[in-house]
Structures are given as C-alpha cells and as structure tokens.
Amino acid sequence: MDEAIEAFKKAIYKDRKFAEAYHQLALCYLEKPNSNLERAMDAIINARRLDWDNKEYIYTLADIYFAKNFSFDGKFWLNKILKEDPNDLPALKRLADYNLKEYHIYKYRTDKINRLFHQADSLLARSNRLYDRILELDPNDRETIYNKALIYFDAGDIDTFIEYLENILFKNDYDKDAYLYLGLAYTEKGEHETASYYYEKALSLMSSEERAVFENPVQIDALVDVDYWGNFTLLPDPDTLRFWDKKDPFYLTDINERRFVHYGRVAEANLRFSVPRKGIAGWQTARGLIWIKYGKPQGIILNFIPFTGVWEMPTERPIRVELQVEEWFLRWMYGYFYVNFWAGHYSVRANNFVFEIIPETHPGEYIEKQIERHPEFYEYNPPGVLFNFPVDVVNFRGKDDKTKVEIFFGVPINKVGWESDEYGYYSELQHGIFVHDNEWNRVVENINTIFPEFDKTEIDTTSSKLLIGSDRFEIEPGRYSLSVEVSVYNSGNAGVTRDSLFVEKFGYDSIQMSDILIASLITLTDEEKPPSRDNITIIGEPRHAFLKNEPFYIYYEVYNLFIINEQLENKYKVEYGFRRVEPEVIKQIETKNLIRNVPLKTLQADEVWVSSEMRGIGNTDFNILKIDHRISDPGVYEFVLMITDMNSGMTATKSTPIIIYYGMF
C-alpha cells in the first residue's frame, strides 16, 4: 500500500492534472488506518475538481463520507446520482448496504437516542426496498442476494434463507458459498446429515487455502496475540491438531458435531463480515475471528464517545468546519467476559476493527495482550435432551501385563424415552465406551445396542432410578481419557460422561488388590464353582448409593499371596471399616459422575472395623462379601478394605466412597 501511494504521488508530481492518479491515491488512503482519511478526502476533492461529473469519483467520495461516519453526506451524493439515473446499480448497492449498516448501528446503540431506535426499522425496510430494486435490474447480483438472505437469516426465517440460496445454485451449480450457507442453514435446523452433504460439497469446491480455514482449528484453539494497534496474530499450540478429536462432543454419531459448529461459524462469519468488492473474507477480520472462536455473542451493545473532528459540507466548494462527532465501539458480551471492537469514528471502513478482551469481573483492567483465559464457547445440543449419568470404573489384573477395566453405568429410566403397547414398555439404546491415550489416539472403542423391555407393572417410566449397563476391556496401564455415551433412538436423548482415567499396573512381586467393585447384589452364576469374575452375576451400583441399614455387596481380587505348603494354600486377614467424610464432599460427588475421581477428606473420628481370616488355594484369591453396615446417619463414607498376608506380613489397602441416604434417592 505504501509503495502504491508513493507511485501515485510521483505521477501527480509529474502531472498535476492527472485526475485518475488523485482518485487512486484517495482509494489507497481509504484503506489506510484512521488518520489517513483526511488525505483521502483531499485527494478525491482534487480528482473531482479535474473531472467533476465522473461517477466513480462520486462513489469514492461517498465511501469516504461513510467511512468517516458522515452518512448524511454520503447519501447526499448517492441520491444526487440516483436523481439523474434511478437505475444506477453502484449507487443503489452502496445506498442499500449503508442503510443496512446504519440499521445495525441504531439497533445496538445504548445511549439516549430513543428516536433512533424507531428509525432502525425504517432503515431496514429501506434497505429491503433498495435490494429488491437492484434484483429487478439485475436478478443475478450475487452480493445483493446474499445480503437479502442474511436479513431473513437474522430474522430467524431459515426457510426463506434457504430459498434464496437454492436460487443461486439454480443459476450456478458451482457456487461454493451457496453450498456453505446451506450447510449453515441446515445446521441451524438440526438436520446434520443434510448439512453434512452441503458442507462436503462446499469443501470440494474450495481452494486449499480456503479448506484450511475450515479443517484447521487454529482460529479456535490458538492464543491470539494483540499488538498496540489492536491487530491480531494467531499463535498455535502443537496440541491444536488434536482439537477435533478432543472436542467431538459425542463419539457415538458418525459426524463430529463440534466440527459442524465450526463450519457454521466460519460460514456465518463470511456471510456477515466479508467485503466482496475488496476481496476480504469474513474469517480474515477481527469480528470474524471472535465469532469463529466464541460463536454468536450472548448480547451486543454499541457505545459512542463524542470528540471534536472536522466536517466537510457537501457543497460545490467544500467548506470545512470543526464539529463534535462520535467515536464508537461495539461490545460483544460472552457471560463472564466481553470483547470491545474499536472502529474509531470511521465505522463503515472495511475490516477496520481492532479489539480488546475485558473480564466481566474486572472491567477496569487494561487490554489483555493475549486471549488465553477464555475457552472456546460451545455446548452440544442433541435432538432430544442431553444428560449426564453415573459411571463406575474398576481395575483388575489382566493378561500379558495388561489391566482388565470394567465399566458400570446407570441410565436414568426417565431419560430413556419409552415406547409402549398393551403389554409393556420397550426402547432401543446404543452405548459406547471410548478411551484415548495422551496423544489422543483412540485405543478403545466398544459400541453395543441393547433393547430393554419391561412389563408395565415392572417400571415407572417417570422414575429417576437407573438402568444398569456394563462393559469391559483390557488395556496397558497408564493415564487415559474416558468417554461413556448413550444414545436413545426414539427420543433423540443423549447421555455423556467424560473424565480422566487412571489404569493401575498389577505386578507379581508383592501383594496387591484389585479395585473394590460395589454392587447392589452379587450372586454366583454356578454355585458348584468357586467365585471368580467369570462366575458371578452383578447388579452394579455406579453411584455407590444405598439407604440406611441397606446392605451392599463387594467383589475384589487379591494377587501374589504367599503359598505355605504343597497344597498351594494361602491365608490372609480381611479387615474393613467406614470413615466419615467431610460434608462438602457430597456436593462434589453430586457433580462428579465418575465417582472414583472424587478426592475424599475423612473426619477424625473413631472407626469400627470388621475382621475375619480367609483361606484359599493359589496365589490369587477371589472374594464376594455382603456388607451389613448398620449405618443410620446419612452422608458420605470412605469404605476401606485392607488385606494382610498372614504368612508374609505384607498388606494391601483400597478404598472407595459410599453414600448413605435416609430415604429414596
């Protein structure tokens, strides 16, 4: 830009009557930061002195007035053209666009200008009339069709929005933007399969650079560095490339809903903030970046700050006077923080927005230089109801140095969405277990479908009681991310519970014990055989919740017991007891669906322990215990189980929370 300015200055120096050089110089200054608009005005005035009736120069003059927020003056010159030629398309398009921009300005203003709020609707109506006139003259004007479509989109009329886009495709089957915006439309309607078709079609028609904007999550996940002038640079993290897998809200579906939302946000940013005549895509602007990162603002306001500026009266020979004018900023609110977009008093200039991020709790803080405190905003909305559900994870020793992990989960009956006939209730549920390692590689994917059926006398479909499900897998010890998911076909309800997962390593050197499996009931599958994990039937209780004085069952395994004779006999002592936990822990348990990850803080109090001696065969033993706890005080307790090898003296201890309620839960 600076090189172009110098080139036009040299041309003018050689020929003071070179009107087009003045015009091009004005256009260059129009693209420069705020302080150069006065130079743009000087240049266009000189151009018009040499060629007063040149329409291109008048268009540029109007653009400069609008850029300086002097809309009255800009409209004066455009209306002067239209008075002579009512069908002048460049003038009509500028007038329609600027009326629409003014509509948005008045719509969000918060200062004491109530009369202008009433004017906003008239500005919108005027824009609509002008757009209709443009389409009468040129039915194929793509930019105008998109502007009209956006008006309907903002009004929530998605069907009419779709009609406009389909009309574009009828005329040009290769318009990638039309496909893209149709994907946005069907995403808004919740029709993800149809949206997927249009997004994929749009991507197939894009350049590699354009596709990268959609496929690369850097605009969401990267730090945003803001310089002194408010310009921004994206600082990606090496972990950014794993963003889509981490943020996929529901692995059970064939699509990545978070990616779809990103597609929609990029599409909407392009629809709202692009400047086609200048070749500026919406995602390249500050507002587009924030829209893509955080989505639609929860609220928008517009504030004005008065200051003294210079005004040129639109006469044959412009007269300059000092005048009180307004600098304004747009505020997008996102709950606990907000974003200010400063446009100076040159509000209409393309891509002339800088921004600052201000925490809601500390509004007086200076501009943050890096946007990193505020996570990307997204909330998954399935076709039905999104719910959480309790999950219990138990580790046992597996084969080949792996660990056997068993998952128990409970789906509330009232979230299932039952169908019924004269005989009973029935439904269809799909559930999945998904485990990712630290590199976000998927190492476990178990998906199953179940068809629960009950007589009408067996269940109350409004009950919050649980349908218990389970699954198991073997995996290398280590730390993982776990997602347990349920999808209900006939209601569209979706359940998701996610948390970190530590998988314990079981060796062969010293005594060890599995996790404690807590259940409502455990019975031997074959009473002729000894207990083992493959010979027991379990009704799990993933909440670990029981009524006062209600017994519960535990299953555990002991490894590496010392063998005392040729008969391979072992001998060990089992002790268990309850420790009262601090009251606030129950609040954590109510919000933490994976109960094993709740940190327990026990109270200092007397403990009652139950002790017994056990004998078995081999260095591994399997046991079922019925726990008659006799606890009458409700609350959270730590159930502690300790094993002591009577031959070696080695001990192993495990614990898990137990919740006791007075009545129904």
TORKE-29678 format. One record per residue (C-alpha): x, y, z; residue in one letter. Coordinates in steps of 0.02 Angstrom, whole numbers. Layout:
<sites>
SITE X Y Z A;
...
</sites>
This chain:
<sites>
SITE 0 0 0 M;
SITE 139 123 45 D;
SITE 228 86 -119 E;
SITE 67 120 -216 A;
SITE 42 285 -125 I;
SITE 218 341 -169 E;
SITE 193 290 -350 A;
SITE 34 393 -367 F;
SITE 116 542 -282 K;
SITE 256 536 -410 K;
SITE 130 527 -551 A;
SITE 39 680 -481 I;
SITE 205 773 -460 Y;
SITE 237 746 -645 K;
SITE 60 791 -697 D;
SITE -45 898 -581 R;
SITE -198 870 -691 K;
SITE -191 680 -683 F;
SITE -367 656 -608 A;
SITE -361 465 -600 E;
SITE -198 469 -502 A;
SITE -284 577 -371 Y;
SITE -429 453 -371 H;
SITE -317 302 -346 Q;
SITE -222 394 -209 L;
SITE -388 425 -121 A;
SITE -431 240 -132 L;
SITE -262 195 -56 C;
SITE -286 315 89 Y;
SITE -461 245 114 L;
SITE -381 78 154 E;
SITE -253 152 274 K;
SITE -278 174 463 P;
SITE -395 307 530 N;
SITE -281 459 520 S;
SITE -267 448 330 N;
SITE -449 483 290 L;
SITE -415 669 283 E;
SITE -285 635 149 R;
SITE -411 526 58 A;
SITE -534 672 60 M;
SITE -402 794 -5 D;
SITE -358 676 -147 A;
SITE -537 644 -203 I;
SITE -578 831 -197 I;
SITE -430 863 -313 N;
SITE -488 724 -429 A;
SITE -664 797 -438 R;
SITE -600 971 -473 R;
SITE -522 899 -630 L;
SITE -669 787 -677 D;
SITE -822 846 -581 W;
SITE -954 731 -656 D;
SITE -855 568 -650 N;
SITE -969 443 -561 K;
SITE -826 336 -500 E;
SITE -757 486 -407 Y;
SITE -926 521 -330 I;
SITE -940 339 -273 Y;
SITE -770 355 -189 T;
SITE -819 522 -111 L;
SITE -975 439 -38 A;
SITE -870 294 27 D;
SITE -754 415 117 I;
SITE -900 507 196 Y;
SITE -974 342 257 F;
SITE -803 289 320 A;
SITE -800 447 424 K;
SITE -974 408 490 N;
SITE -1048 557 396 F;
SITE -1188 454 323 S;
SITE -1296 606 282 F;
SITE -1162 673 166 D;
SITE -1130 505 84 G;
SITE -1315 481 50 K;
SITE -1325 659 -19 F;
SITE -1204 618 -160 W;
SITE -1278 446 -197 L;
SITE -1454 517 -205 N;
SITE -1391 653 -321 K;
SITE -1332 517 -441 I;
SITE -1497 422 -423 L;
SITE -1597 579 -458 K;
SITE -1516 586 -629 E;
SITE -1513 397 -656 D;
SITE -1632 296 -543 P;
SITE -1558 133 -610 N;
SITE -1377 166 -565 D;
SITE -1329 -1 -486 L;
SITE -1167 52 -397 P;
SITE -1260 195 -312 A;
SITE -1409 83 -268 L;
SITE -1297 -51 -194 K;
SITE -1197 72 -90 R;
SITE -1355 155 -26 L;
SITE -1434 -12 19 A;
SITE -1277 -75 106 D;
SITE -1252 83 207 Y;
SITE -1434 88 260 N;
SITE -1414 -90 322 L;
SITE -1255 -45 417 K;
SITE -1344 104 496 E;
SITE -1487 -11 545 Y;
SITE -1365 -120 642 H;
SITE -1287 34 722 I;
SITE -1453 102 785 Y;
SITE -1512 -72 834 K;
SITE -1373 -92 963 Y;
SITE -1348 87 1023 R;
SITE -1366 110 1210 T;
SITE -1350 299 1229 D;
SITE -1502 411 1249 K;
SITE -1564 417 1070 I;
SITE -1731 328 1081 N;
SITE -1794 410 923 R;
SITE -1656 322 825 L;
SITE -1715 152 883 F;
SITE -1878 188 793 H;
SITE -1778 240 642 Q;
SITE -1688 72 638 A;
SITE -1840 -20 571 D;
SITE -1865 109 435 S;
SITE -1683 90 384 L;
SITE -1706 -98 369 L;
SITE -1863 -75 265 A;
SITE -1771 50 155 R;
SITE -1629 -73 129 S;
SITE -1752 -209 81 N;
SITE -1835 -96 -47 R;
SITE -1667 -49 -122 L;
SITE -1610 -231 -130 Y;
SITE -1773 -277 -216 D;
SITE -1746 -137 -342 R;
SITE -1569 -198 -375 I;
SITE -1631 -376 -406 L;
SITE -1762 -309 -526 E;
SITE -1623 -230 -627 L;
SITE -1501 -374 -606 D;
SITE -1580 -537 -543 P;
SITE -1408 -619 -540 N;
SITE -1325 -494 -423 D;
SITE -1245 -620 -306 R;
SITE -1191 -499 -170 E;
SITE -1366 -424 -158 T;
SITE -1446 -596 -149 I;
SITE -1332 -640 -3 Y;
SITE -1373 -476 85 N;
SITE -1559 -511 67 K;
SITE -1534 -689 127 A;
SITE -1440 -627 281 L;
SITE -1586 -515 328 I;
SITE -1701 -667 330 Y;
SITE -1570 -769 425 F;
SITE -1560 -635 560 D;
SITE -1750 -633 571 A;
SITE -1750 -821 602 G;
SITE -1835 -860 437 D;
SITE -1720 -1004 389 I;
SITE -1837 -1073 256 D;
SITE -1835 -910 156 T;
SITE -1646 -900 183 F;
SITE -1635 -1073 103 I;
SITE -1745 -1019 -43 E;
SITE -1625 -877 -87 Y;
SITE -1475 -994 -81 L;
SITE -1560 -1127 -186 E;
SITE -1600 -991 -313 N;
SITE -1413 -952 -325 I;
SITE -1373 -1136 -353 L;
SITE -1508 -1148 -486 F;
SITE -1411 -1018 -584 K;
SITE -1237 -1080 -539 N;
SITE -1214 -1257 -477 D;
SITE -1032 -1221 -430 Y;
SITE -1060 -1079 -306 D;
SITE -965 -1143 -154 K;
SITE -1031 -1005 -40 D;
SITE -1211 -1055 -76 A;
SITE -1171 -1235 -27 Y;
SITE -1081 -1173 127 L;
SITE -1226 -1063 185 Y;
SITE -1349 -1205 152 L;
SITE -1243 -1310 269 G;
SITE -1261 -1170 397 L;
SITE -1449 -1164 369 A;
SITE -1474 -1350 396 Y;
SITE -1359 -1348 547 T;
SITE -1473 -1215 621 E;
SITE -1622 -1329 585 K;
SITE -1534 -1476 670 G;
SITE -1531 -1579 509 E;
SITE -1350 -1633 521 H;
SITE -1349 -1762 381 E;
SITE -1414 -1634 256 T;
SITE -1293 -1505 324 A;
SITE -1151 -1629 303 S;
SITE -1192 -1651 119 Y;
SITE -1186 -1463 86 Y;
SITE -1028 -1435 188 Y;
SITE -937 -1575 97 E;
SITE -994 -1506 -70 K;
SITE -932 -1332 -23 A;
SITE -764 -1400 34 L;
SITE -742 -1494 -129 S;
SITE -758 -1329 -224 L;
SITE -638 -1229 -114 M;
SITE -455 -1190 -140 S;
SITE -329 -1271 -23 S;
SITE -312 -1107 74 E;
SITE -500 -1094 98 E;
SITE -514 -1276 152 R;
SITE -375 -1249 279 A;
SITE -481 -1118 367 V;
SITE -618 -1248 391 F;
SITE -512 -1400 430 E;
SITE -380 -1318 539 N;
SITE -445 -1269 712 P;
SITE -307 -1142 741 V;
SITE -431 -997 748 Q;
SITE -518 -1080 894 I;
SITE -377 -1161 990 D;
SITE -230 -1041 964 A;
SITE -179 -898 1076 L;
SITE -221 -731 999 V;
SITE -85 -601 1017 D;
SITE -147 -421 1005 V;
SITE -24 -281 967 D;
SITE -31 -99 1021 Y;
SITE -142 -53 874 W;
SITE -262 -197 907 G;
SITE -206 -303 761 N;
SITE -200 -489 798 F;
SITE -86 -637 765 T;
SITE -131 -819 796 L;
SITE -6 -920 900 L;
SITE -49 -1104 877 P;
SITE -4 -1239 1002 D;
SITE 67 -1409 948 P;
SITE -85 -1489 1028 D;
SITE -203 -1391 915 T;
SITE -206 -1528 783 L;
SITE -291 -1645 908 R;
SITE -428 -1518 940 F;
SITE -564 -1603 837 W;
SITE -545 -1770 924 D;
SITE -539 -1690 1096 K;
SITE -689 -1580 1066 K;
SITE -801 -1704 974 D;
SITE -948 -1698 1097 P;
SITE -1025 -1865 1051 F;
SITE -917 -2004 979 Y;
SITE -1068 -2116 951 L;
SITE -1126 -2017 800 T;
SITE -1047 -2028 628 D;
SITE -1013 -1841 624 I;
SITE -909 -1725 731 N;
SITE -1040 -1601 793 E;
SITE -906 -1480 853 R;
SITE -828 -1476 681 R;
SITE -1000 -1440 608 F;
SITE -1022 -1293 726 V;
SITE -853 -1229 670 H;
SITE -905 -1243 488 Y;
SITE -1063 -1148 529 G;
SITE -970 -1012 622 R;
SITE -846 -987 480 V;
SITE -990 -983 357 A;
SITE -1084 -855 462 E;
SITE -927 -750 487 A;
SITE -905 -745 298 N;
SITE -1089 -706 272 L;
SITE -1087 -563 398 R;
SITE -915 -484 386 F;
SITE -848 -515 210 S;
SITE -819 -367 94 V;
SITE -830 -448 -79 P;
SITE -787 -289 -176 R;
SITE -622 -280 -81 K;
SITE -587 -467 -79 G;
SITE -594 -477 111 I;
SITE -663 -640 182 A;
SITE -756 -631 346 G;
SITE -637 -751 434 W;
SITE -493 -630 399 Q;
SITE -571 -493 506 T;
SITE -563 -464 694 A;
SITE -750 -487 713 R;
SITE -745 -644 608 G;
SITE -607 -716 716 L;
SITE -704 -688 878 I;
SITE -865 -755 800 W;
SITE -774 -914 748 I;
SITE -688 -932 917 K;
SITE -835 -898 1033 Y;
SITE -990 -903 923 G;
SITE -1137 -785 923 K;
SITE -1125 -658 1066 P;
SITE -1245 -676 1210 Q;
SITE -1275 -489 1197 G;
SITE -1220 -343 1088 I;
SITE -1215 -158 1133 I;
SITE -1146 -7 1043 L;
SITE -1072 141 1137 N;
SITE -1023 312 1071 F;
SITE -889 430 1135 I;
SITE -901 611 1072 P;
SITE -746 703 1013 F;
SITE -702 853 905 T;
SITE -672 819 721 G;
SITE -675 905 552 V;
SITE -829 905 439 W;
SITE -837 949 255 E;
SITE -1002 1025 197 M;
SITE -1062 942 34 P;
SITE -1065 1097 -73 T;
SITE -990 1139 -242 E;
SITE -837 1201 -149 R;
SITE -824 1102 14 P;
SITE -817 1209 171 I;
SITE -728 1136 321 R;
SITE -787 1167 498 V;
SITE -745 1091 666 E;
SITE -886 986 738 L;
SITE -922 872 885 Q;
SITE -929 695 812 V;
SITE -931 521 888 E;
SITE -807 380 906 E;
SITE -891 214 939 W;
SITE -855 38 993 F;
SITE -955 -120 979 L;
SITE -963 -234 1132 R;
SITE -996 -420 1117 W;
SITE -1039 -500 1283 M;
SITE -996 -681 1324 Y;
SITE -1051 -712 1501 G;
SITE -901 -681 1613 Y;
SITE -803 -576 1487 F;
SITE -837 -462 1341 Y;
SITE -750 -406 1182 V;
SITE -737 -225 1128 N;
SITE -715 -187 943 F;
SITE -649 -12 916 W;
SITE -683 67 747 A;
SITE -637 245 787 G;
SITE -761 367 712 H;
SITE -737 284 543 Y;
SITE -865 150 573 S;
SITE -900 88 398 V;
SITE -724 55 339 R;
SITE -698 -125 287 A;
SITE -601 -230 411 N;
SITE -559 -77 515 N;
SITE -591 -156 683 F;
SITE -467 -185 823 V;
SITE -518 -265 985 F;
SITE -483 -292 1168 E;
SITE -539 -428 1288 I;
SITE -601 -370 1458 I;
SITE -651 -488 1600 P;
SITE -825 -452 1665 E;
SITE -764 -464 1845 T;
SITE -625 -335 1820 H;
SITE -691 -211 1690 P;
SITE -556 -84 1732 G;
SITE -414 -197 1678 E;
SITE -304 -142 1535 Y;
SITE -313 -229 1366 I;
SITE -255 -409 1375 E;
SITE -115 -438 1253 K;
SITE -155 -622 1235 Q;
SITE -326 -702 1227 I;
SITE -297 -859 1327 E;
SITE -404 -854 1483 R;
SITE -568 -880 1395 H;
SITE -602 -1052 1321 P;
SITE -693 -1076 1158 E;
SITE -879 -1074 1187 F;
SITE -979 -1225 1134 Y;
SITE -1120 -1328 1206 E;
SITE -1182 -1487 1123 Y;
SITE -1369 -1491 1087 N;
SITE -1433 -1662 1034 P;
SITE -1605 -1682 952 P;
SITE -1676 -1728 1123 G;
SITE -1611 -1697 1299 V;
SITE -1427 -1701 1347 L;
SITE -1397 -1784 1516 F;
SITE -1255 -1846 1624 N;
SITE -1257 -2013 1712 F;
SITE -1153 -2102 1844 P;
SITE -1007 -2213 1794 V;
SITE -901 -2330 1899 D;
SITE -731 -2397 1843 V;
SITE -647 -2549 1922 V;
SITE -472 -2614 1884 N;
SITE -423 -2798 1890 F;
SITE -265 -2888 1836 R;
SITE -275 -2944 1656 G;
SITE -167 -3049 1541 K;
SITE 4 -3011 1467 D;
SITE 38 -2870 1592 D;
SITE -121 -2780 1541 K;
SITE -258 -2721 1657 T;
SITE -438 -2776 1643 K;
SITE -552 -2625 1659 V;
SITE -735 -2648 1699 E;
SITE -860 -2507 1672 I;
SITE -1030 -2494 1757 F;
SITE -1150 -2355 1711 F;
SITE -1329 -2308 1752 G;
SITE -1452 -2226 1633 V;
SITE -1600 -2140 1719 P;
SITE -1762 -2225 1669 I;
SITE -1847 -2057 1638 N;
SITE -1713 -2010 1509 K;
SITE -1737 -2165 1402 V;
SITE -1890 -2117 1301 G;
SITE -2002 -2268 1306 W;
SITE -2123 -2334 1179 E;
SITE -2268 -2441 1238 S;
SITE -2404 -2560 1186 D;
SITE -2535 -2655 1283 E;
SITE -2404 -2773 1353 Y;
SITE -2266 -2660 1414 G;
SITE -2129 -2533 1382 Y;
SITE -1983 -2552 1264 Y;
SITE -1842 -2447 1193 S;
SITE -1679 -2455 1096 E;
SITE -1517 -2386 1165 L;
SITE -1343 -2380 1094 Q;
SITE -1199 -2362 1216 H;
SITE -1015 -2338 1185 G;
SITE -852 -2338 1281 I;
SITE -713 -2231 1206 F;
SITE -537 -2218 1278 V;
SITE -399 -2104 1213 H;
SITE -216 -2101 1263 D;
SITE -112 -1945 1300 N;
SITE -79 -1920 1114 E;
SITE -266 -1929 1087 W;
SITE -256 -2092 991 N;
SITE -413 -2195 1015 R;
SITE -362 -2358 1100 V;
SITE -535 -2425 1147 V;
SITE -699 -2412 1053 E;
SITE -837 -2528 1113 N;
SITE -1010 -2494 1041 I;
SITE -1162 -2601 1080 N;
SITE -1350 -2590 1059 T;
SITE -1475 -2651 1188 I;
SITE -1664 -2671 1182 F;
SITE -1736 -2655 1359 P;
SITE -1914 -2721 1382 E;
SITE -2023 -2719 1539 F;
SITE -2199 -2761 1588 D;
SITE -2299 -2608 1633 K;
SITE -2303 -2663 1814 T;
SITE -2113 -2678 1823 E;
SITE -2058 -2497 1800 I;
SITE -2115 -2318 1818 D;
SITE -2057 -2226 1662 T;
SITE -2051 -2061 1758 T;
SITE -1931 -2132 1887 S;
SITE -1751 -2073 1907 S;
SITE -1696 -2249 1952 K;
SITE -1559 -2321 1844 L;
SITE -1548 -2448 1706 L;
SITE -1379 -2528 1739 I;
SITE -1260 -2569 1597 G;
SITE -1081 -2632 1594 S;
SITE -934 -2663 1479 D;
SITE -754 -2719 1496 R;
SITE -589 -2711 1403 F;
SITE -403 -2743 1431 E;
SITE -276 -2605 1411 I;
SITE -98 -2557 1454 E;
SITE -80 -2468 1623 P;
SITE -70 -2279 1615 G;
SITE -173 -2120 1606 R;
SITE -312 -2101 1481 Y;
SITE -467 -2000 1439 S;
SITE -631 -2095 1456 L;
SITE -799 -2058 1374 S;
SITE -953 -2162 1412 V;
SITE -1100 -2121 1299 E;
SITE -1281 -2172 1275 V;
SITE -1395 -2131 1129 S;
SITE -1584 -2160 1137 V;
SITE -1652 -2185 961 Y;
SITE -1836 -2145 980 N;
SITE -1815 -1987 1087 S;
SITE -1651 -1915 1024 G;
SITE -1589 -1903 1204 N;
SITE -1402 -1918 1229 A;
SITE -1300 -1955 1384 G;
SITE -1115 -1915 1401 V;
SITE -997 -1937 1548 T;
SITE -813 -1894 1523 R;
SITE -667 -1893 1641 D;
SITE -485 -1940 1661 S;
SITE -447 -2123 1690 L;
SITE -300 -2198 1784 F;
SITE -270 -2381 1743 V;
SITE -170 -2467 1880 E;
SITE -23 -2583 1847 K;
SITE -31 -2752 1932 F;
SITE 134 -2843 1952 G;
SITE 190 -3008 2026 Y;
SITE 317 -2960 2160 D;
SITE 214 -2910 2312 S;
SITE 36 -2923 2374 I;
SITE -88 -2817 2278 Q;
SITE -276 -2798 2274 M;
SITE -396 -2752 2135 S;
SITE -514 -2605 2149 D;
SITE -670 -2635 2253 I;
SITE -822 -2672 2147 L;
SITE -977 -2603 2233 I;
SITE -1145 -2682 2190 A;
SITE -1325 -2695 2246 S;
SITE -1317 -2883 2227 L;
SITE -1186 -3012 2180 I;
SITE -1225 -3197 2159 T;
SITE -1131 -3348 2097 L;
SITE -1179 -3393 1920 T;
SITE -1135 -3575 1952 D;
SITE -1146 -3617 2137 E;
SITE -1047 -3776 2109 E;
SITE -893 -3674 2062 K;
SITE -788 -3556 2169 P;
SITE -801 -3366 2149 P;
SITE -712 -3285 2003 S;
SITE -751 -3136 1894 R;
SITE -819 -3254 1761 D;
SITE -930 -3345 1885 N;
SITE -1026 -3204 1965 I;
SITE -1181 -3106 1914 T;
SITE -1178 -2924 1965 I;
SITE -1313 -2791 1982 I;
SITE -1198 -2641 1988 G;
SITE -1225 -2478 2080 E;
SITE -1117 -2346 1993 P;
SITE -1171 -2210 2115 R;
SITE -1115 -2314 2267 H;
SITE -1276 -2253 2347 A;
SITE -1381 -2351 2472 F;
SITE -1516 -2322 2601 L;
SITE -1476 -2325 2786 K;
SITE -1461 -2502 2853 N;
SITE -1470 -2568 2674 E;
SITE -1333 -2698 2642 P;
SITE -1224 -2695 2488 F;
SITE -1103 -2814 2407 Y;
SITE -920 -2803 2359 I;
SITE -811 -2906 2246 Y;
SITE -621 -2897 2250 Y;
SITE -469 -2996 2197 E;
SITE -306 -3021 2292 V;
SITE -145 -3053 2197 Y;
SITE 27 -3125 2244 N;
SITE -23 -3209 2406 L;
SITE 113 -3312 2493 F;
SITE 87 -3500 2473 I;
SITE 128 -3601 2630 I;
SITE 128 -3784 2576 N;
SITE 123 -3908 2433 E;
SITE -67 -3894 2430 Q;
SITE -41 -3712 2373 L;
SITE -143 -3646 2519 E;
SITE -143 -3463 2565 N;
SITE -200 -3375 2722 K;
SITE -242 -3191 2743 Y;
SITE -341 -3072 2851 K;
SITE -480 -2961 2784 V;
SITE -523 -2800 2877 E;
SITE -646 -2667 2826 Y;
SITE -719 -2512 2902 G;
SITE -802 -2345 2868 F;
SITE -731 -2171 2889 R;
SITE -846 -2020 2890 R;
SITE -804 -1894 2753 V;
SITE -818 -1704 2764 E;
SITE -995 -1644 2717 P;
SITE -942 -1540 2566 E;
SITE -880 -1697 2478 V;
SITE -1060 -1749 2443 I;
SITE -1080 -1592 2335 K;
SITE -929 -1645 2232 Q;
SITE -999 -1820 2212 I;
SITE -1165 -1750 2151 E;
SITE -1075 -1657 2011 T;
SITE -938 -1787 1978 K;
SITE -1013 -1929 1881 N;
SITE -856 -2037 1887 L;
SITE -857 -2070 2073 I;
SITE -682 -2142 2084 R;
SITE -608 -1971 2041 N;
SITE -683 -1882 2192 V;
SITE -549 -1837 2321 P;
SITE -604 -1892 2495 L;
SITE -567 -1795 2654 K;
SITE -603 -1903 2805 T;
SITE -650 -1834 2975 L;
SITE -553 -1877 3132 Q;
SITE -667 -1997 3222 A;
SITE -672 -2169 3299 D;
SITE -682 -2308 3171 E;
SITE -765 -2477 3186 V;
SITE -677 -2618 3094 W;
SITE -737 -2791 3048 V;
SITE -604 -2926 3036 S;
SITE -600 -3106 2975 S;
SITE -474 -3234 2915 E;
SITE -482 -3311 2743 M;
SITE -403 -3467 2668 R;
SITE -389 -3511 2486 G;
SITE -289 -3602 2353 I;
SITE -156 -3521 2246 G;
SITE -75 -3350 2248 N;
SITE -233 -3265 2184 T;
SITE -398 -3262 2276 D;
SITE -572 -3201 2226 F;
SITE -700 -3147 2354 N;
SITE -879 -3088 2374 I;
SITE -930 -3002 2535 L;
SITE -1102 -2945 2590 K;
SITE -1079 -2786 2693 I;
SITE -1211 -2764 2830 D;
SITE -1152 -2592 2880 H;
SITE -1290 -2539 3002 R;
SITE -1254 -2356 2965 I;
SITE -1403 -2248 3008 S;
SITE -1328 -2073 2986 D;
SITE -1339 -2011 2806 P;
SITE -1183 -1943 2722 G;
SITE -1029 -1993 2626 V;
SITE -913 -2125 2697 Y;
SITE -748 -2195 2642 E;
SITE -759 -2384 2638 F;
SITE -586 -2454 2673 V;
SITE -534 -2633 2637 L;
SITE -366 -2697 2700 M;
SITE -286 -2865 2661 I;
SITE -144 -2936 2768 T;
SITE -50 -3090 2709 D;
SITE -37 -3196 2867 M;
SITE 119 -3284 2802 N;
SITE 222 -3140 2733 S;
SITE 152 -2997 2837 G;
SITE 128 -2889 2681 M;
SITE -28 -2782 2668 T;
SITE -132 -2703 2531 A;
SITE -267 -2571 2554 T;
SITE -401 -2499 2441 K;
SITE -545 -2380 2475 S;
SITE -696 -2309 2386 T;
SITE -837 -2188 2431 P;
SITE -1006 -2249 2492 I;
SITE -1158 -2134 2503 I;
SITE -1294 -2168 2632 I;
SITE -1466 -2088 2614 Y;
SITE -1614 -2077 2732 Y;
SITE -1747 -2111 2601 G;
SITE -1763 -2130 2413 M;
SITE -1630 -2053 2303 F;
</sites>
